[in-house]
Amino acid sequence: MGLFDFLSNKGEEKPVEAPKPAAAGGTDFFGTKDGAAKPAAAGSTYTVASGDSLSKIAKNHYGDAAKWHQIYDANKATIGANPDHIEVGQVLTLPTL
């Protein structure tokens, strides 16, 4: 409906139908069936910047530098055997604690 249609109809508006609710037993927005287990939150990601260490990232993200072990455990495949050797640009998963 354009402006001129509105003016020619002298302000009369057509009723708008409300969307109908989904039938019970359907799926949610993500296609998960009602009552089905939803995947656990994987956490967020963090891109390593110059001067970062796992303890600094843990301190900034969790408020506790001693939680660097959780970040390392979640990213062993990316970091490798030495947790002191992270590289600028690596994308690390920060697990939800």
C-alpha positions in Angstrom: 0.0 0.0 0.0 1.5 3.3 -1.0 1.0 6.8 0.2 -1.5 7.7 -2.5 -3.5 4.5 -1.8 -3.7 5.5 1.8 -4.9 9.0 0.9 -7.4 7.8 -1.7 -8.9 5.4 0.9 -9.4 8.4 3.3 -7.3 6.8 6.1 -9.1 3.5 6.1 -6.8 0.7 7.0 -7.2 -2.9 6.2 -7.1 -5.2 9.2 -3.9 -7.1 9.6 -4.0 -10.7 10.7 -1.7 -11.8 13.5 0.6 -14.6 12.7 -0.7 -18.0 13.9 1.3 -19.8 16.6 3.1 -23.0 15.6 1.3 -26.2 16.3 2.3 -28.0 19.4 5.0 -30.7 18.9 6.7 -28.7 16.1 10.2 -27.4 15.9 11.8 -24.3 17.3 13.7 -21.6 15.4 16.8 -23.9 15.0 14.8 -26.9 13.7 15.1 -28.8 17.0 12.0 -30.8 17.9 10.3 -29.8 21.2 11.7 -31.8 24.1 14.9 -32.7 22.2 18.2 -32.0 23.8 19.8 -28.8 22.6 23.6 -28.8 22.0 25.7 -27.4 24.8 27.2 -23.9 24.4 30.6 -24.2 22.9 31.8 -20.9 24.3 33.3 -18.0 22.4 36.4 -17.6 20.3 39.4 -15.3 20.8 42.0 -14.3 18.3 45.5 -14.1 19.8 47.1 -10.6 19.8 50.7 -9.6 20.3 51.8 -9.9 23.9 49.0 -12.4 24.8 49.5 -15.5 27.0 47.0 -18.1 28.0 47.0 -16.7 31.6 46.4 -13.1 30.3 43.5 -14.3 28.2 42.1 -16.3 31.1 42.4 -13.3 33.4 40.6 -11.0 30.9 37.9 -13.5 30.0 37.3 -15.4 33.3 38.7 -13.0 35.8 41.2 -15.7 37.0 44.6 -16.2 35.4 44.8 -19.7 36.9 42.1 -20.9 34.5 44.5 -20.9 31.6 44.5 -24.7 31.8 40.8 -24.8 30.6 41.7 -22.7 27.5 44.7 -24.9 26.8 42.7 -28.2 27.2 40.1 -26.9 24.7 42.8 -25.9 22.2 45.5 -28.5 22.4 45.1 -29.3 18.7 45.7 -25.6 17.7 48.4 -24.7 20.3 50.4 -27.9 20.3 52.4 -29.5 23.1 53.8 -26.2 24.6 51.1 -24.0 26.2 53.6 -21.1 26.4 53.9 -21.0 22.6 50.8 -19.3 21.2 51.0 -17.4 17.9 49.4 -14.1 16.9 46.4 -14.7 14.8 45.5 -18.1 16.2 41.8 -18.4 16.9 41.2 -20.1 20.3 38.0 -21.5 21.7 37.2 -20.1 25.1 35.1 -22.8 26.8 32.1 -21.9 28.9 32.9 -22.6 32.6 
